[in-house]
């Protein structure tokens, strides 16, 4: 790295020079044209560098001072002694504090599960493994190596947004906040979550399907994007997974409700709900078994409360690039509102019904 001077944000050429200076690639890799370098649009500067054989690297660089802390937090987490959690996280191979950048090995032959379509290929055994991985994460001692507590989730903070929220609010997000404040049960639920928040264990902090990757060969779980890792409430991570499962059902219902008759759509919704229900049960049972925790109606209810907040956060994130709430976001807010008043009914359907 002695001869490498980077601009504020790495270009594709800078990325290659960075890896070369760190000894992670050779001149032959560059000269022979075997590298595919792809810039990924995210809140940070993310660059994927892949060789012809599928191996490669993932580069993450903070775009500004606002994201520098979370990027540094993730790097410190990945550098810490993760013990049995190590197999579930990417392997970091380079960290440059000056450039506010770190590099992890690319997960070879991997499949993300960030879309409803991809979940059709997911097996219950993999959902079970996800529960085990999260239980291991929550009992890890890496919290001492990262910068304090995980930030209060935005889904909960929407009830009383701070000044920083209003700097970049879109019209869609203003609509969302207004809808929340006009729903008394939802406001009461968010207040309860804020009061009951327990910073007791290491949590991922931003767990969602976008941040879960399956290794295609051994079908193992890898949890990525640990920027918001810290001491927090384990029910937030659990509720986030349940929320994304419910969101899969919601998106599919909306899509096919537009394309098919009510009767066809009704049958499809029931079939998908049974699959979602199975995955929810398998996930929580696996988590509780590996965490030494009893799975009962109260715990399920608490997790579903956090699911409501996660659905609101999903709507907020979608609204950051829109001028008004789209149909999916409206349905997510409606589902969160239903969870505020009818979650015991859903809990009964999810946990007590036959698999």
Secondary structure, DSSP 8 states (H G I E B T S, - for coil): -TT----SS--HHHHHHHHHHTTSS-HHHHHTT--EEEEEESSSEEEEEE-TTS-EEEEEE-SSHHHHHHHHHHHHHHHS--GGGGGGB--EEEEETTTTEEEEE--TTEEE--STGGGGG--HHHHHHHHHHHHHHHT-SGGGGSSSB----HHHHGGG--HHHHHS--HHHHHHHHHHHT-HHHHHHHHHHHHH----EEE-SS-SGGGEEEETTT--EEE---TT-EEE-HHHHHHHHHHHHHHHHHHHHHHHHHHS-HHHHHHHHHHHHHHHHHHHHHHHHHHHHHHT----HHHHHHHHHHHHHHHHHHHHHHHTT-SS--HHHHHHHHHHHHHHHHHHHHHHHHHTS--
